[in-house]
Amino acid sequence: MRSFLFLLILFVAQACTTGGEDGGGGFSGFFPLIIIMALLWLVLLRPQQRRAKNRREMLSKLEVGDEVVMSSGVYGRIASFDEQTVFVDIADNVRVKVTRDSIAERITYHEEWDGDSN
């Protein structure tokens, strides 16, 4: 995908420098730049915004008892929390205090499929 974007940028840059018979004046000089910005938004920025939104939603839906993975890779269960601080039990009688942003993922377990669809 990156090689495609690189080739597209090279193509547009060459089109901007060569100009047409009319000298490339007016809106035609900005058109390739608008295309590049739109492609960069679609390929890079939009997916990043979507991931950030999903992460904010996940952090806002945390509840006591949820199993989580912290950004350090440590698994635990939420014991309590307030606005920015979360207390996570990582073992028997071991509770750590972490920031809410350090929680990377909420773990959900799915029921085992027994093979019978009826």
N, C-alpha and C positions, 0 to 999 in steps of 0.2 A: 504494500500500500504506500509506503514511503517513497519507493522508487517511482510509482505512478505520479505522486504529487511533485516530486522533483522534476520529472520529465514535463509535467504540465506547466510548472513554473518556468522552466527553460523555454518552452514553446511560446508562452505568453510574453516572456521577456524579449524574445526575438521578434515577435509580432509587434511589440511596442516600439522597438528600435528601428525596424525597417520602414514602417509607415506605409500608407497606401498612396494612390495617385493624388489624392486630395491633400496630402501632407500630414495626415493623421490629426488634424485639428478637431476641436469641439469635444463631444462626448465620446468619440471613438477611442480616445487615448485613455479614458478612465474605465472603459468597459472591461478590459482584461483584469485590471486591479480589483474590480468589483467581483468578478468571477473567482479570483484567487481567494479573496476574503470570505466569500460564501462557501467555498469548498473547505477552507480551513475551519470555519465555524461548524460545518456539518461533520467533518472527520475528526476534529480534535476537541473543540470546545463543547459541543452539544453532548457527547457521551460523558465527558467529565462532569458537566452540570447535572446530568441524570444520576450518576453515581453519588455525587454529593447530596442530592435530594433524597435518594434512597437511604443513605447513611444517617441523615438528619432524622428521617422518619423512624428508622430502627432505634436510634438513641432515644427518641421521645417515647417509644412504646415499651421501653424496658420496665420490668416489674420485678418485685422481690420474688426470688425463687428461680428466675431464669438462669439457664446455664450460658456462660459467655466465654469467648476467647479474647484475651487482651492482646494488644499489639506486641507485647513481649513474647507471646506464644503460650502463656500460662492459662490453663483452663480453670474455671471456678464457677461458683453459684452466687448470685447476688443475695446478700444478707439484708442490706438496707442501703438507702441512698437519699441524697437531697439534690439540690439544683445542679451542682457541679462535682460532687464527691460521691463515690460509690464504694461501699464496703463489700468485698468479695471474699467468700470462704474458699480457700484453695486446698485445704486439707482439714482433718479433724483438729479443732482448736487452733486453727491458723487463719486469721482474717487480715486481709491487707486493705489499705485505704488507697484508692486510685482516683484519678480524674475520670469523668464520664467520657471524655474524648479518647482515653486510652483503651476503651473497649472496641475491639476490631469487628467482632461478629457475635451475633446471638445464635446459639446452637438450637436447632429444632430437630427432633427425632420423628421419623415417619414410622407408621405401623408396618410391620413385616407383611409381605404378601404371601398368602398361604397357597397360592396356585389355583384356588377355586374361584371362578368368577360368578358362580350362582349361589 
